[in-house]
Amino acid sequence: MKVKVGKLYELELKDEKVLFAIMYAFEKGRNKDVYSLMVYSHKGAFEFPVRKETLNRWVKENKLKEVEAESALRQILG
């Protein structure tokens, strides 16, 4: 799986799942290979930076899966 800007993903942690969208990525400059994630939960939304290597590790460890918008909306609204 290749992680793409504009897609919604679910990260599976030990005891919970985190829903996020990749808003944009820096390809040049000081912040090269940093992705900006918009993390969603019932408590609100916030932006969070993650390095490309971290996203690739999550994919390799099968902790990350792409989700459809309707499923994400259901999960956010609880």
HELIX and SHEET records of a PDB file:
HELIX    1   1 LYS A   52  LYS A   60  1                                   9    
HELIX    2   2 ALA A   69  LEU A   77  1                                   9    
SHEET    1   A 5 GLY A  44  ARG A  51  0                                        
SHEET    2   A 5 VAL A  34  SER A  41 -1                                        
SHEET    3   A 5 LYS A  17  PHE A  26 -1                                        
SHEET    4   A 5 LEU A   8  GLU A  12 -1                                        
SHEET    5   A 5 LEU A  64  VAL A  67 -1                                        
END                                                                             
